[in-house]
């Protein structure tokens, strides 16, 4: 509600893009967490059997997830900067749609929680 009102009042500015980015952060973190869990399972599965502890494999998968998260965030920020420099406006829609997906998911979970608890 109010986050989208604030972003829409900003027009096509850096503040609007940042607002959409902050709205979409939970969804981005959720996606990276799912990928991190997949990488952890894959790395533990692929570790040699003679390794007593899988700590090294888990640390490696966590580092890969951190690199992935920073790559996604850097890409989104550069996409936003490029959009502002070219005055195209189409890339801002990407941030808007990602934030809509995230907000829909969060509201769906909250509504489900209201009916199940």
Secondary structure as UniProt FT lines:
FT   HELIX           2..9
FT   HELIX           14..46
FT   TURN            49..50
FT   HELIX           55..86
FT   HELIX           90..116
//
